Amino acid sequence: MLQEYFDDGSGKTPRYYQVNAVNAAVEAIAKGQNRILLVMATGTGKTFTAFQIIWRLWKVGLKKRILFLADRNVLVDQTMVNDFRPFGAAMAKLSTGARTIERADGTESELTTAIDQRRRIDTAYEIYLGLYQAITGPEDRQKLYREFSPGFFDLIVIDECHRGSAAEDSAWREILEHFSGATQIGLTATPKETKYVSNIHYFGKPIYTYSLKQGIRDGFLAPYKVVKVHMDTDVAGWRPEKDKRDIFGEVVEDRLYNQKDFDRNLVIDERTLLVAKKVSDFLRESGDRFQKTIIFCLDQEHAARMRQALVNENKDLCDENARYVMRMTGSDTEGCAEIGNFIDPESKYPVLVTTSRLLSTGVDAQTCRLIVLEREIGSMTEFKQIIGRGTRIHEDTKKYYFTIIDFRGATNHFADPDFDGEPVQIYEPKPGEPMVPPDDVPPSGDEDEPIPPQPGEGEVIIFDPTPPDITLPPGNGAPRKIYVNGVSVAIVAERVEYLDENGKLITESLKDFTKKELKKHFASLDAFLKRWNAAERKQAILEELAGEGLPLEPLMEEVNKDLDPFDLICHVAFDQLPRTRRERAENVRKRDVFTKYGPKARAVLEALLQKYQNVGMRDLDDPNILNNRPFNTMGTVVQLIKQFGTRADFERAVHELQYELYHEVA
C-alpha cells in the first residue's frame, strides 16, 4: 500500500514495532483475512497503532466506514480528542450526550455525537466510536446497532478485546456477529484463553505480538523490582484464643483463619496497620514520599480502611493536603473526581490511592512508581493488567523503573510460563531490614547498556463502576465480616508457625511437620490407600485432617505443585512420585471409560472431570454442584440426573469417576 503514515508535523513517528503491527494488519487485510488479533503490551501504544491502520485504509478508500468499540467512556473520549483527532469532522461518537474533553496538550475539545435526543442515528459520518453498553443491551429497544445495516461498516476495531467481546455468551458478541461481513481487528495486551472465553478461537492466532519483555528490553517500557513481604498471620494462619470476642462483643468462631479469609471474612486491625506502616516505611526509606502509588485492596470497605490507616501513618503530609491519601472506588464520588489529577504528571496530588479494581478500564498513570498488592489475583490476564499500570517510562520525572510490594503472594504469577516479563529483582526483607531493595538505582538493559528512557503510548486507569455489596445483613445488625483487634502481627522471613494437637505452638518445616502428623493417621502407604478407596466421600478425609489441625492448603503453596490432595499426601508422607490433576484427568480421558453412558451423561462427566482438573475434587460428589456453571447451561439438576437414571445412579457414576482417577496407584 502506497499510503503514508499520518504525520502531524510534530516529528512524532511510529516506533518500529508499531510499524510492524500496522504492516502486518494491512497485509493480512489485503490478503482477505477478516479476523485479526494484535497483541501489544500495556503502554506500547495500541490506540495509536489502531489509528495508523485505520488512517491508511481509510485514506486509500479500502475501508470507508469504520467502527471503534470500547467498554469505557474514558477510552472512547480520550481516543477521539487525542490519537483519532486527525479524522476531524468525519468522526462522531455513538452517544446522545455532548461533552467537552481536555486533550493531552491541555486544550479542550467538544465531542461530536451521532445520536440525537430521540435516539436517531446520523449515518453521514465515516468514523464512529462507541461503547458496547451504549448500543446494545438485554432489551430490543437498547440494541441501537441494529439501526445500521449489517453491511454498513467495512472495518471494526475492538479495543481491549480480552474483556469479553469474544466470549460466545457475551451480549457484546452480538454486535460483532451483526457486522460479521466487516473486517474485525481485536486489540489486547492480554489475550484471554479459557475453556469458555477465547480471543484466539474468535480472531485467530495473533498476527503480531509485542510483549512486555520486548518492551522492557527495547527501553520503551519500565522494568520493575518486587518486594515480597510475609506476615506471620499469613504464613501460619491465625486461630483465636478461647472465647476471643470481636469488636462487637461476639465470640469468634474457633478455627484456623488463613490469608484467603483476611479482609474477606475476617478483619485484623493490626494487619491493616502493619501493611500501611510498611508501605509508608518504603516511601520514607526511598527518600521520596511523593511517589504516585496504587494500593490494590480486596473490596471497597478494605480500601476505605487502608486509606484511613495510611492517613494515620502519614499525618504530617495529610495535614498539609488531605488529598495526599485518597480512596478511588465506584462509590467514592470525591475520589473519582480526582482520577484526572492522579494520572496527570503535572499534578502533585493525590499521591497514595487505595482501590479495589482501579484498572477496569485503561487509564494511563504515567508517573506511577509503586504498586502495592493487598489482594489475591487469580487471573493471569488481570495480573498482567496490574503490572501494566506501572510500565510507562516518564523521562521528565526520571521514572525509569517501578516497584511492586506484594503482601499476598500474587507475584507467584511470575513463575507461570504464560507470563512474559521477568522482574529485574525480587527482594524479601527479613525482620528489621529496610523495605527498599539494595542498590536502588535505575536498572540497566542487556549487557549493562543503559535503557533509553522514552515515554510510550498507554492505557488509562479508572475505577470499577460496580460497587461490591458491603451492606449489613438483616437480623441482629452484625456485619458480614468479623472485626478483631488486639492481635499480634509481625513480618517474618520464611517461617511457619503451627499448633500441635495440644494447642502448643511449634516451629519447624511445614513439610516435615505435615509428614510426621500424617504418619500418625496412616501408618503406611497401603493403609492410606485402603482408607482413601473405601471412602465414598473423599472430601470427608480432608475435612477430618483439617479438623485435627492439618489443612493441606498451606502445604500446597510450599510444595508449589498443582497436585490433588491424594498426590500431595502420597508425595509428602510416603515419598511417592506425584502426578498433577491435569495428568490424572488426561489419563482418564485416554482410557475413555464412560462409553456406556449416553452423550449428555458423558458431557456431565467430562465437565466434572474438567472441574477436578481446574480446582480439585471439592464437592465433586455433591449433586448441588449441578446448579453451577457449566452444568446449569446443560439443563436443570433433575434433567441432568435423569441422564444417569436415579440420584443413586448419578452418585455411583461420580464414585466410578473418582475410582478411575486413582486406581492406577491402588
C-alpha positions as CSV (number, residue, x, y, z in Angstrom):
1,M,0.0,0.0,0.0
2,L,1.4,3.4,-1.0
3,Q,-0.5,5.5,1.6
4,E,1.9,7.1,4.0
5,Y,1.5,7.1,7.8
6,F,-0.2,10.1,9.2
7,D,2.3,12.9,10.0
8,D,1.1,15.9,12.1
9,G,4.3,17.8,11.6
10,S,5.5,17.4,15.2
11,G,8.1,14.9,14.3
12,K,6.3,12.0,16.1
13,T,6.6,8.9,14.1
14,P,5.5,5.3,14.8
15,R,8.0,3.1,16.6
16,Y,9.5,0.1,14.8
17,Y,7.1,-2.4,16.4
18,Q,4.1,-0.2,15.7
19,V,5.2,0.0,12.0
20,N,5.5,-3.8,12.1
21,A,2.0,-4.2,13.6
22,V,0.4,-1.8,11.1
23,N,2.1,-3.5,8.2
24,A,1.1,-6.9,9.4
25,A,-2.6,-5.9,9.7
26,V,-2.7,-4.1,6.4
27,E,-1.1,-7.1,4.6
28,A,-3.5,-9.5,6.2
29,I,-6.5,-7.4,5.2
30,A,-5.1,-7.1,1.6
31,K,-4.9,-10.9,1.5
32,G,-8.6,-11.2,2.5
33,Q,-8.2,-12.0,6.2
34,N,-11.3,-10.6,8.1
35,R,-10.5,-11.6,11.7
36,I,-7.2,-10.1,13.1
37,L,-5.7,-10.1,16.6
38,L,-2.9,-7.8,17.6
39,V,-1.3,-8.4,21.0
40,M,0.7,-5.4,22.4
41,A,1.8,-4.9,26.0
42,T,0.1,-2.2,28.0
43,G,1.9,1.1,27.4
44,T,3.1,0.4,23.9
45,G,0.5,2.4,22.0
46,K,-2.2,0.1,20.8
47,T,-4.6,3.0,20.2
48,F,-2.0,5.0,18.2
49,T,-1.3,1.8,16.2
50,A,-5.0,1.3,15.5
51,F,-5.3,4.9,14.3
52,Q,-2.4,4.4,11.8
53,I,-4.1,1.2,10.5
54,I,-7.5,2.9,10.1
55,W,-5.9,6.1,8.6
56,R,-4.0,4.2,5.8
57,L,-7.0,2.0,4.9
58,W,-9.4,4.9,5.0
59,K,-7.3,7.3,3.0
60,V,-6.9,4.9,0.1
61,G,-10.7,4.1,0.2
62,L,-10.2,0.4,1.0
63,K,-12.3,0.9,4.2
64,K,-14.9,3.7,4.0
65,R,-16.9,3.3,7.2
66,I,-15.2,2.3,10.5
67,L,-16.5,1.5,14.0
68,F,-14.2,1.7,17.0
69,L,-15.6,-0.2,20.0
70,A,-14.5,0.1,23.7
71,D,-16.1,-0.6,27.0
72,R,-15.5,2.6,29.0
73,N,-16.3,6.2,28.2
74,V,-12.8,7.5,29.1
75,L,-11.2,5.2,26.4
76,V,-13.6,6.5,23.7
77,D,-13.4,10.2,24.7
78,Q,-9.6,10.3,25.1
79,T,-9.2,8.4,21.8
80,M,-11.3,11.0,20.0
81,V,-9.5,14.1,21.2
82,N,-6.0,12.6,21.0
83,D,-4.9,9.8,18.7
84,F,-8.1,10.0,16.4
85,R,-8.2,13.8,16.3
86,P,-7.0,14.0,12.6
87,F,-10.3,12.4,11.5
88,G,-11.9,15.7,12.4
89,A,-15.5,16.2,11.0
90,A,-15.6,12.7,9.6
91,M,-15.8,11.3,13.1
92,A,-18.6,11.1,15.7
93,K,-19.4,9.3,19.0
94,L,-22.4,7.0,19.2
95,S,-23.8,8.9,22.2
96,T,-26.6,11.4,23.0
97,G,-24.7,13.5,25.4
98,A,-22.3,16.1,24.2
99,R,-19.2,16.5,26.3
100,T,-16.2,18.8,26.5
101,I,-12.9,16.8,26.9
102,E,-9.4,18.0,27.8
103,R,-6.7,16.9,25.3
104,A,-3.3,15.7,26.2
105,D,-1.9,19.1,25.3
106,G,-4.2,20.9,27.8
107,T,-6.6,22.4,25.2
108,E,-10.3,21.5,25.2
109,S,-12.5,19.9,22.6
110,E,-16.2,19.2,22.3
111,L,-17.1,15.7,21.1
112,T,-19.3,15.3,18.1
113,T,-22.2,12.9,18.7
114,A,-24.1,10.9,16.1
115,I,-27.3,10.1,18.1
116,D,-30.0,12.8,18.8
117,Q,-32.2,13.0,21.8
118,R,-34.8,10.8,20.1
119,R,-32.0,8.2,19.7
120,R,-31.9,8.5,15.9
121,I,-28.5,7.9,14.4
122,D,-26.9,10.2,11.9
123,T,-25.4,7.9,9.2
124,A,-23.5,10.7,7.4
125,Y,-20.2,10.1,9.3
126,E,-17.4,7.8,8.3
127,I,-15.6,7.1,11.6
128,Y,-17.8,6.1,14.6
129,L,-16.6,5.4,18.1
130,G,-18.9,3.9,20.7
131,L,-19.3,1.9,23.9
132,Y,-20.7,-1.6,23.7
133,Q,-23.1,-0.7,26.5
134,A,-24.4,2.4,24.6
135,I,-25.5,0.4,21.5
136,T,-26.7,-2.9,22.9
137,G,-28.5,-4.3,26.0
138,P,-30.8,-7.1,27.0
139,E,-33.9,-5.3,25.7
140,D,-34.7,-4.8,22.0
141,R,-35.0,-1.1,22.4
142,Q,-31.4,-0.9,23.6
143,K,-30.0,-2.6,20.5
144,L,-29.1,0.5,18.6
145,Y,-26.6,-1.2,16.5
146,R,-29.5,-2.8,14.5
147,E,-30.2,0.7,13.1
148,F,-27.1,0.1,10.9
149,S,-27.5,-2.4,8.2
150,P,-25.2,-5.5,8.6
151,G,-23.1,-4.2,5.7
152,F,-22.8,-0.6,6.8
153,F,-19.3,-0.9,8.3
154,D,-16.2,-2.1,6.4
155,L,-13.9,-2.3,9.5
156,I,-14.5,-2.7,13.2
157,V,-11.7,-2.3,15.7
158,I,-12.3,-3.7,19.2
159,D,-10.2,-2.2,22.0
160,E,-9.2,-4.3,25.0
161,C,-11.0,-7.3,23.3
162,H,-10.0,-9.6,26.2
163,R,-12.7,-8.0,28.3
164,G,-15.5,-10.1,26.8
165,S,-16.3,-9.2,23.3
166,A,-15.1,-12.5,22.0
167,A,-17.0,-14.6,24.6
168,E,-19.6,-16.6,22.9
169,D,-22.2,-15.9,25.6
170,S,-21.4,-12.2,25.8
171,A,-24.0,-9.6,25.0
172,W,-21.3,-7.7,23.1
173,R,-20.6,-10.6,20.8
174,E,-24.0,-10.0,19.1
175,I,-22.6,-6.7,17.8
176,L,-19.7,-8.4,16.1
177,E,-22.0,-11.1,14.7
178,H,-24.4,-8.4,13.3
179,F,-21.5,-6.9,11.3
180,S,-19.9,-10.3,10.5
181,G,-19.1,-9.2,7.0
182,A,-16.8,-6.4,8.2
183,T,-13.1,-6.8,8.8
184,Q,-12.7,-7.1,12.6
185,I,-9.4,-6.3,14.5
186,G,-9.1,-7.2,18.1
187,L,-6.6,-5.2,20.3
188,T,-5.3,-6.5,23.6
189,A,-2.3,-6.7,25.9
190,T,-3.6,-9.9,27.4
191,P,-5.5,-12.3,25.2
192,K,-7.9,-14.4,27.3
193,E,-7.8,-18.1,26.8
194,T,-10.0,-20.2,28.9
195,K,-12.5,-23.1,28.3
196,Y,-15.3,-20.6,28.0
197,V,-13.7,-17.4,26.5
198,S,-11.1,-17.4,23.8
199,N,-9.9,-14.5,21.7
200,I,-7.8,-16.8,19.5
201,H,-10.8,-19.0,18.8
202,Y,-12.7,-16.0,17.5
203,F,-10.0,-13.8,15.9
204,G,-7.4,-16.5,15.1
205,K,-3.8,-16.5,16.3
206,P,-2.2,-13.1,16.7
207,I,-0.7,-11.8,13.5
208,Y,1.7,-9.7,15.6
209,T,2.8,-9.7,19.2
210,Y,4.9,-7.2,21.1
211,S,5.4,-8.4,24.6
212,L,6.2,-6.8,27.9
213,K,9.6,-8.5,27.9
214,Q,10.4,-7.0,24.4
215,G,9.2,-3.5,25.5
216,I,11.4,-3.6,28.6
217,R,14.4,-4.9,26.6
218,D,13.9,-2.2,23.9
219,G,13.7,0.6,26.6
220,F,10.1,1.6,25.8
221,L,8.7,0.1,29.0
222,A,9.9,0.4,32.6
223,P,11.3,-2.7,34.3
224,Y,10.4,-3.4,37.9
225,K,11.5,-4.7,41.2
226,V,9.5,-6.9,43.6
227,V,9.4,-6.6,47.4
228,K,7.8,-9.7,48.9
229,V,6.5,-9.3,52.4
230,H,5.4,-12.2,54.6
231,M,3.4,-11.7,57.7
232,D,3.2,-14.4,60.4
233,T,-0.6,-14.4,60.3
234,D,-0.5,-15.0,56.5
235,V,2.1,-17.7,56.6
236,A,0.9,-19.7,59.6
237,G,-2.8,-18.6,59.7
238,W,-4.5,-17.2,62.8
239,R,-6.5,-19.1,65.4
240,P,-8.4,-17.2,68.1
241,E,-7.7,-17.9,71.7
242,K,-10.5,-19.4,73.7
243,D,-13.5,-17.1,74.0
244,K,-11.9,-14.4,71.8
245,R,-14.5,-11.7,71.0
246,D,-14.8,-9.4,68.0
247,I,-15.1,-5.6,68.4
248,F,-18.9,-6.1,68.7
249,G,-18.6,-8.5,71.6
250,E,-19.5,-11.6,69.6
251,V,-17.4,-14.8,70.2
252,V,-15.1,-15.5,67.2
253,E,-15.5,-19.0,65.7
254,D,-12.7,-21.2,66.8
255,R,-10.9,-22.3,63.6
256,L,-7.8,-21.6,61.7
257,Y,-8.1,-18.4,59.6
258,N,-5.7,-18.0,56.6
259,Q,-4.8,-15.4,54.1
260,K,-7.9,-16.1,52.0
261,D,-10.0,-15.1,55.0
262,F,-8.2,-11.9,55.8
263,D,-10.3,-8.8,54.8
264,R,-12.9,-11.0,53.2
265,N,-14.3,-12.9,56.2
266,L,-12.1,-11.7,59.0
267,V,-10.5,-8.2,59.6
268,I,-7.5,-8.0,61.8
269,D,-6.9,-4.3,62.6
270,E,-3.3,-4.8,63.4
271,R,-2.7,-6.5,60.0
272,T,-4.1,-3.5,58.1
273,L,-2.0,-1.1,60.2
274,L,1.2,-3.1,59.6
275,V,0.6,-3.0,55.8
276,A,0.1,0.7,55.9
277,K,3.3,1.1,58.0
278,K,5.4,-1.0,55.7
279,V,4.2,0.9,52.6
280,S,4.9,4.2,54.4
281,D,8.3,2.9,55.5
282,F,9.2,2.1,52.0
283,L,8.4,5.6,50.8
284,R,10.4,7.2,53.7
285,E,13.4,4.9,53.1
286,S,13.3,5.6,49.4
287,G,13.8,9.4,50.1
288,D,10.6,10.3,48.1
289,R,7.3,10.2,49.8
290,F,5.5,11.7,46.8
291,Q,5.9,8.6,44.5
292,K,2.5,8.0,42.9
293,T,1.3,4.8,44.4
294,I,-1.7,2.4,43.8
295,I,-2.7,0.0,46.6
296,F,-5.0,-2.7,45.3
297,C,-7.4,-3.9,48.1
298,L,-9.9,-6.7,48.3
299,D,-13.0,-4.5,48.1
300,Q,-14.3,-1.0,48.7
301,E,-14.6,-1.5,52.5
302,H,-11.0,-2.8,52.6
303,A,-9.9,0.2,50.5
304,A,-11.6,2.6,53.0
305,R,-9.8,1.1,56.0
306,M,-6.5,1.1,54.2
307,R,-6.9,4.7,53.3
308,Q,-7.5,5.6,57.0
309,A,-4.5,3.5,58.1
310,L,-2.3,5.3,55.6
311,V,-3.7,8.7,56.7
312,N,-2.7,7.9,60.3
313,E,0.8,6.8,59.2
314,N,1.3,10.0,57.1
315,K,-0.4,12.5,59.3
316,D,2.2,15.2,58.6
317,L,1.6,15.2,54.8
318,C,-2.1,14.7,55.1
319,D,-2.3,17.8,57.4
320,E,-0.6,19.7,54.6
321,N,-3.0,18.4,52.0
322,A,-5.9,16.0,52.6
323,R,-5.5,14.6,49.1
324,Y,-2.2,13.0,49.9
325,V,-4.1,9.8,50.5
326,M,-7.4,9.1,48.7
327,R,-9.7,6.2,48.0
328,M,-10.8,5.8,44.4
329,T,-13.7,3.3,44.1
330,G,-17.0,3.4,42.3
331,S,-18.9,4.6,45.4
332,D,-16.5,7.3,46.3
333,T,-17.5,10.5,44.4
334,E,-14.8,12.6,45.9
335,G,-12.1,10.1,45.0
336,C,-13.4,9.6,41.5
337,A,-13.3,13.3,40.8
338,E,-9.5,13.2,41.4
339,I,-8.7,10.5,38.9
340,G,-7.6,13.1,36.3
341,N,-5.2,14.7,38.8
342,F,-3.8,11.4,39.9
343,I,-2.8,10.4,36.3
344,D,-1.6,14.0,35.4
345,P,2.2,14.1,35.6
346,E,1.9,17.8,36.4
347,S,-0.4,17.3,39.4
348,K,1.3,16.7,42.8
349,Y,-1.8,15.3,44.4
350,P,-3.3,12.7,45.0
351,V,-0.2,10.6,45.9
352,L,-1.4,7.4,47.5
353,V,-4.5,5.8,46.1
354,T,-6.4,2.8,47.6
355,T,-8.8,1.0,45.3
356,S,-10.3,-2.4,44.7
357,R,-10.2,-2.5,40.8
358,L,-8.8,0.7,39.6
359,L,-7.7,-0.9,36.3
360,S,-11.2,-1.9,35.0
361,T,-10.5,0.3,32.0
362,G,-7.1,1.5,30.9
363,V,-6.1,4.8,32.5
364,D,-2.6,6.0,31.8
365,A,-0.8,6.6,35.2
366,Q,2.4,7.7,33.6
367,T,4.2,8.5,36.8
368,C,3.0,5.6,39.0
369,R,6.2,4.3,40.7
370,L,4.8,1.9,43.3
371,I,2.1,-0.8,43.1
372,V,1.0,-2.5,46.3
373,L,-0.8,-5.8,46.1
374,E,-3.0,-6.3,49.1
375,R,-5.4,-8.7,47.5
376,E,-5.0,-12.1,45.7
377,I,-5.0,-12.0,41.9
378,G,-6.2,-15.3,40.5
379,S,-6.3,-14.3,36.8
380,M,-3.1,-14.1,34.7
381,T,-5.0,-11.6,32.5
382,E,-5.7,-9.3,35.5
383,F,-2.2,-9.7,36.8
384,K,-0.7,-8.5,33.6
385,Q,-3.1,-5.6,33.5
386,I,-2.0,-4.6,37.1
387,I,1.7,-4.9,36.2
388,G,1.0,-2.7,33.2
389,R,-0.1,0.1,35.4
390,G,3.5,0.9,36.1
391,T,5.3,0.1,32.9
392,R,5.2,3.6,31.4
393,I,8.6,5.3,31.4
394,H,8.4,9.1,32.1
395,E,11.7,10.8,31.4
396,D,10.6,14.3,32.7
397,T,10.2,12.9,36.2
398,K,13.1,10.5,35.8
399,K,10.8,7.4,36.1
400,Y,12.8,4.6,34.6
401,Y,11.5,1.7,36.7
402,F,8.9,1.0,39.3
403,T,8.4,-1.2,42.3
404,I,5.8,-3.8,43.4
405,I,5.2,-4.6,47.0
406,D,3.4,-7.9,47.4
407,F,1.7,-8.9,50.7
408,R,-0.5,-11.6,49.2
409,G,1.8,-13.9,47.1
410,A,0.2,-12.6,43.9
411,T,3.7,-12.3,42.3
412,N,3.9,-16.1,42.2
413,H,2.4,-15.5,38.7
414,F,5.9,-14.6,37.7
415,A,6.7,-18.3,37.7
416,D,3.9,-19.0,35.3
417,P,5.1,-19.8,31.8
418,D,2.3,-17.6,30.5
419,F,4.0,-14.5,32.0
420,D,6.5,-12.9,29.6
421,G,8.3,-10.2,31.6
422,E,10.5,-11.2,34.5
423,P,11.3,-8.7,37.3
424,V,14.8,-7.4,37.4
425,Q,15.0,-8.1,41.2
426,I,13.0,-9.9,43.8
427,Y,13.7,-8.8,47.4
428,E,12.3,-10.4,50.5
429,P,13.2,-8.2,53.5
430,K,13.9,-10.0,56.8
431,P,12.7,-8.6,60.2
432,G,14.5,-5.4,60.9
433,E,15.8,-4.9,57.3
434,P,14.8,-1.9,55.3
435,M,11.9,-2.1,52.9
436,V,13.8,-0.6,50.0
437,P,15.8,-3.1,48.0
438,P,19.6,-2.7,48.0
439,D,21.3,-0.9,45.1
440,D,18.1,1.0,44.4
441,V,19.3,2.6,41.2
442,P,17.8,2.7,37.7
443,P,18.4,-0.8,36.2
444,S,20.4,-1.5,33.0
445,G,19.4,-3.3,29.9
446,D,21.2,-6.1,28.3
447,E,25.0,-6.2,28.6
448,D,24.9,-3.2,31.1
449,E,23.8,-0.8,28.4
450,P,21.5,1.9,29.9
451,I,17.9,1.6,28.9
452,P,17.0,4.6,26.7
453,P,14.1,6.3,28.5
454,Q,11.3,7.2,26.2
455,P,7.6,7.6,27.2
456,G,5.2,5.3,25.4
457,E,1.6,5.4,24.5
458,G,-0.5,3.7,27.1
459,E,-3.9,2.9,28.7
460,V,-5.8,4.9,31.2
461,I,-6.8,3.7,34.7
462,I,-10.2,4.2,36.1
463,F,-12.5,2.9,38.8
464,D,-14.7,-0.1,38.8
465,P,-18.2,1.4,38.4
466,T,-19.9,-1.6,40.1
467,P,-19.5,-1.3,43.9
468,P,-19.4,-4.6,45.8
469,D,-22.1,-5.4,48.3
470,I,-21.0,-4.1,51.7
471,T,-24.4,-3.7,53.3
472,L,-25.3,-5.2,56.7
473,P,-27.3,-8.4,56.6
474,P,-30.8,-8.4,58.2
475,G,-31.2,-9.6,61.8
476,N,-29.1,-8.5,64.7
477,G,-27.1,-6.0,62.7
478,A,-23.8,-7.8,62.9
479,P,-21.6,-7.2,59.9
480,R,-20.8,-9.9,57.4
481,K,-17.1,-9.6,58.2
482,I,-15.6,-10.4,61.6
483,Y,-13.6,-7.5,63.0
484,V,-11.0,-8.2,65.7
485,N,-8.1,-6.3,67.3
486,G,-5.5,-6.9,69.9
487,V,-3.8,-9.5,67.6
488,S,0.0,-9.5,67.4
489,V,1.0,-9.3,63.7
490,A,4.7,-9.3,62.6
491,I,6.8,-9.5,59.5
492,V,8.7,-12.8,59.1
493,A,11.1,-14.1,56.5
494,E,10.1,-17.6,55.7
495,R,8.9,-19.1,59.0
496,V,5.8,-21.2,59.5
497,E,4.1,-21.5,62.9
498,Y,1.7,-24.2,63.8
499,L,-0.2,-25.6,66.8
500,D,0.2,-29.2,67.8
501,E,-2.6,-31.4,68.9
502,N,-2.4,-29.9,72.4
503,G,-2.7,-26.3,71.1
504,K,1.0,-25.6,71.7
505,L,3.0,-23.6,69.2
506,I,5.6,-25.4,67.2
507,T,8.1,-24.0,64.7
508,E,9.5,-26.3,62.0
509,S,9.4,-27.0,58.3
510,L,5.8,-27.3,57.2
511,K,6.6,-30.2,55.0
512,D,8.4,-32.1,57.8
513,F,5.6,-31.3,60.3
514,T,2.9,-32.5,58.0
515,K,4.8,-35.7,57.1
516,K,5.1,-36.5,60.8
517,E,1.5,-35.8,61.5
518,L,0.2,-37.7,58.5
519,K,2.1,-40.8,59.5
520,K,0.2,-40.7,62.9
521,H,-3.0,-41.1,60.9
522,F,-1.8,-43.5,58.3
523,A,0.9,-45.9,59.3
524,S,1.8,-46.9,55.8
525,L,1.0,-46.1,52.1
526,D,-1.1,-49.2,52.0
527,A,-3.2,-48.0,55.0
528,F,-3.8,-44.7,53.4
529,L,-4.8,-46.2,50.0
530,K,-7.3,-48.5,51.7
531,R,-8.8,-45.7,53.7
532,W,-9.0,-43.4,50.6
533,N,-10.5,-46.1,48.3
534,A,-13.0,-47.1,50.9
535,A,-14.3,-43.6,51.5
536,E,-17.4,-42.8,49.4
537,R,-16.8,-39.1,50.1
538,K,-13.1,-38.3,49.7
539,Q,-13.6,-34.7,51.0
540,A,-14.5,-36.2,54.4
541,I,-10.9,-37.4,54.8
542,L,-9.6,-33.9,54.1
543,E,-12.1,-32.3,56.5
544,E,-11.1,-34.8,59.2
545,L,-7.4,-33.8,58.7
546,A,-8.2,-30.1,58.7
547,G,-10.3,-30.5,61.9
548,E,-7.3,-32.1,63.6
549,G,-5.0,-29.2,62.6
550,L,-3.7,-30.5,59.3
551,P,-5.2,-28.3,56.5
552,L,-3.5,-29.0,53.2
553,E,-3.8,-25.6,51.5
554,P,-0.6,-24.1,53.1
555,L,1.3,-27.2,52.2
556,M,0.1,-26.8,48.5
557,E,1.7,-23.4,48.5
558,E,5.0,-24.6,49.9
559,V,5.3,-27.6,47.6
560,N,4.3,-25.3,44.8
561,K,2.8,-28.0,42.6
562,D,-0.7,-28.3,41.1
563,L,-1.4,-31.5,43.0
564,D,-4.5,-33.3,44.0
565,P,-4.7,-33.8,47.9
566,F,-4.3,-37.5,47.2
567,D,-1.0,-37.0,45.4
568,L,0.1,-34.4,47.9
569,I,-0.3,-36.8,50.8
570,C,1.4,-39.7,48.9
571,H,4.3,-37.4,48.0
572,V,4.8,-35.7,51.3
573,A,4.1,-38.6,53.7
574,F,5.3,-41.6,51.6
575,D,7.7,-40.1,49.1
576,Q,5.7,-41.2,46.1
577,L,6.2,-39.6,42.7
578,P,3.3,-37.1,42.4
579,R,1.0,-36.6,39.4
580,T,-0.7,-33.3,38.7
581,R,-4.5,-33.1,38.5
582,R,-4.1,-32.4,34.7
583,E,-2.1,-35.6,34.3
584,R,-4.7,-37.7,36.2
585,A,-7.6,-36.2,34.2
586,E,-5.8,-36.8,30.9
587,N,-5.2,-40.4,31.8
588,V,-9.0,-40.9,32.4
589,R,-9.8,-39.3,29.1
590,K,-7.3,-41.6,27.3
591,R,-8.9,-44.7,28.7
592,D,-12.4,-43.5,27.5
593,V,-14.1,-45.3,30.4
594,F,-17.5,-43.7,30.1
595,T,-18.6,-45.1,26.8
596,K,-21.5,-46.9,28.4
597,Y,-23.3,-43.6,29.1
598,G,-25.3,-41.5,26.7
599,P,-24.0,-38.3,25.1
600,K,-25.5,-35.9,27.7
601,A,-24.4,-38.0,30.7
602,R,-20.8,-38.2,29.2
603,A,-20.9,-34.4,28.8
604,V,-21.7,-34.1,32.5
605,L,-18.9,-36.4,33.5
606,E,-16.5,-34.6,31.2
607,A,-17.4,-31.3,32.9
608,L,-16.9,-32.9,36.3
609,L,-13.5,-34.1,35.1
610,Q,-12.6,-30.6,33.9
611,K,-13.7,-29.1,37.2
612,Y,-11.5,-31.6,39.0
613,Q,-8.6,-30.7,36.7
614,N,-9.1,-26.9,37.3
615,V,-9.9,-26.7,41.0
616,G,-9.7,-30.2,42.6
617,M,-12.2,-32.7,44.0
618,R,-14.0,-30.4,46.5
619,D,-17.8,-31.1,46.3
620,L,-17.4,-33.3,43.2
621,D,-19.8,-35.8,44.6
622,D,-22.4,-33.3,45.8
623,P,-25.4,-33.1,43.3
624,N,-25.8,-29.4,44.2
625,I,-22.7,-28.8,42.0
626,L,-25.1,-29.2,39.1
627,N,-26.6,-25.8,40.0
628,N,-23.3,-24.1,38.9
629,R,-21.7,-23.3,35.6
630,P,-21.3,-25.0,33.2
631,F,-23.8,-27.6,34.4
632,N,-26.7,-25.1,34.7
633,T,-26.3,-24.4,30.9
634,M,-26.8,-28.1,30.2
635,G,-30.2,-28.4,32.0
636,T,-31.7,-28.4,35.4
637,V,-30.4,-30.7,38.2
638,V,-33.3,-33.0,37.8
639,Q,-32.8,-33.2,34.0
640,L,-29.1,-33.9,34.3
641,I,-29.6,-36.6,37.0
642,K,-32.2,-38.3,34.8
643,Q,-29.5,-38.8,32.2
644,F,-28.0,-41.3,34.6
645,G,-31.3,-42.8,35.8
646,T,-31.7,-42.1,39.5
647,R,-29.8,-39.9,42.0
648,A,-28.1,-43.1,43.3
649,D,-27.0,-43.9,39.7
650,F,-25.5,-40.4,39.4
651,E,-23.6,-40.8,42.7
652,R,-22.4,-44.2,41.5
653,A,-21.1,-42.7,38.3
654,V,-19.2,-40.0,40.2
655,H,-17.7,-42.6,42.5
656,E,-16.6,-44.5,39.4
657,L,-15.0,-41.3,38.1
658,Q,-13.1,-40.9,41.4
659,Y,-12.0,-44.5,41.2
660,E,-10.7,-44.1,37.7
661,L,-8.7,-41.1,38.8
662,Y,-6.8,-43.0,41.4
663,H,-7.0,-46.7,40.6
664,E,-3.5,-46.9,39.0
665,V,-1.9,-46.3,42.3
666,A,-4.3,-48.5,44.1
